[in-house]
Amino acid sequence: MRAGVLIRLALAALTGLPAAGAQELRFGRDGNITWEGEVSGLEDVATIQPEFRPSLTPGVTEIGVAPDGRVELAHADHPRAILPVELDEGENLSSSLVANGGSIVSETSTEIDRRLLAEILQGLLTPRSTGTAFERKGDKIRGTLLTVDLGAIVGVNRLRFFPRNTLLPAPTTPFHNDFLRNFEVRVHDGLLLNEAGLPAWGTWESLLTVEDNSEPVTVVEIDPPRYLRFVRLRATTAIPFEIEKFQIFGEGFFPTGRYLSPVIDLGTPSNWGHVRWQRGVTGEEALTGLVIRTRTGSDDTPLAYNRREVGNPNAEDIPLSVDDPGEPLSRREFLRLPVDGTVADLWERGSIRDDVENWSPWSPPYPAADGLSAEGARIVSPAPRTYLQFQVEFLSRQLHSSQILESIAFEFTRPALADALVAEVFPREVEAARPTGFVYAVRAEMGRAELQGFDSFELSTQGRAERIEGVEIVGPDGTTILDHDFETQDGLADEGEAAITSFTDEGFTVRFPRITEDGTVLKVRFVNQVLAYSSDFAGRALVEGTDAFQWVEGGDAASLDEADAGWDSGITVLSPGVTGGGLIGGFSLDAPVLTPNGDGVNDRLRMTFQVLTVVGPADIEVVLLDVSGQRRATIFEHQGGNGTYTGAGLDWEGRDDRGNPLPPGLYLVQLRVEGDARSTSAVRPLGIAY
């Protein structure tokens, strides 16, 4: 194992563990891991302090959970939460500017020695008097530039600059009258930069132009305060001047801040379930954001360190240890190597790269609506894996608004059910809104003794499946272990060796004899409709009677048909024809005439419709119109996605919005679906009679 800082409560042998239920890792409030990585109350869980590459120096690495230094881990008002650093109003940014990646330059002062100029400019930023100043008392004074890069976008509310012997007493250098008379201030928010990382030409904003300044201590108020990164002062006078200090004052939250979690070590490949978090908000929530991502790995650092041979111009990076060539090169050993080797050295430092062989890339951001729900968002990073890491990015577009992450929890089970569960569905291209028979295959890879195996499988479908036809288990040698057709085609069915244990509008679960042998293939046959251009059939294996689970990964599980190309296998089904039509796949009424007279026949109108190919929630509305197009009643209003809509909420008994019976006659039932980019409507005639 690579060297790292381990914080471990207990270490125990993990082989032979019994089937385990779901557990939870929680950071922050009421948590069992602190934001810094201290573990309590979790058996056989460790954390390793995170390694990262500073953006300004990618050839080296550092250790810590706040790579940009802009996340608060111990706020007085939020002691168990994390949030961006908030500047005190009027805090002088200049004193820490260089340490935070900032700089100050004078592009027009070419006649001064570079090293001397750099020392003078650095003196402009220090809080104490150094006895020196940036002087322009010769020729070419007009047009002199001072450009400050704050190193990050930050809230700024005031600028101040002055000569010696003014704000800071310096009787031996009585130059208090040598202040800048005429000047211009330009600013840049740091959003639009050129390839060199500097403001693009023409994108500077003129903030202030001053003629005949009479104040030795010059103050430029920025009201209201705003986010800036660059400030440029330009002299527009030929009168000699000097500046002893150039101060920039800030306030508010940093607009961005990143927390990088310790690497979580579960000691054995484990399955990750859902992530959920709790947050608070200060200021305006609509102007803030919280971006959470995960990645998983099979070793203890997501970085790969390399060495190379000294003096060989064609030397290749070698990621292996010098002391133990069978192990990866660790950060500790990497740092012992010289940056540039000499004739006395055999090896020198090579590159530092992301370890793409042992670690997954960062996941897409988890949707806030899912992460804040009771169930949480499904962790999409690959599993089973031993190690997990997450990062949190805080975003703000307003100085005094920010989100506060109070806690974040990760569901996991161990040991894993299998080394991997490779799944595919067939066919993978179908007609939309038409019942289609599918085969879903799962191949179990079982190499380690501690694996649990599984005896149930949960499949997520596109709306309620029309039928669950059967299950089949094929052994690694191709022999059939089970081939069961379900006699009961709806609801639950327990038919001895196989059972339907769950059947909902979101999917179903089937049970079968336990699968524990490497190479065994499970096949599930069902009938379903596809209602979108691209539909993923996610699934997970379960152990009945426990909370243990394991998600599948798409791939080539088995040969399911002559047209089943292995290179094209996966769990995604396409329906290209859906893009050529509207958002409504079908719309029907159970009877053409409604007779709400209490005799039990057609007293209530029932309807069914399908919503197709919408992205995100769509506005769905069913209304009753008279033949002139006048709205007479609202039957159904809902925000929803693709699916078949029927049953509860779509029954209507012939009354208007005030509860009054509508008069007999001919009416129109109109369904309207409005998506994010287009809308579709459909109309069906309806008679009302008594």
Disulfide bonds with the S-S distance in Angstrom:
none
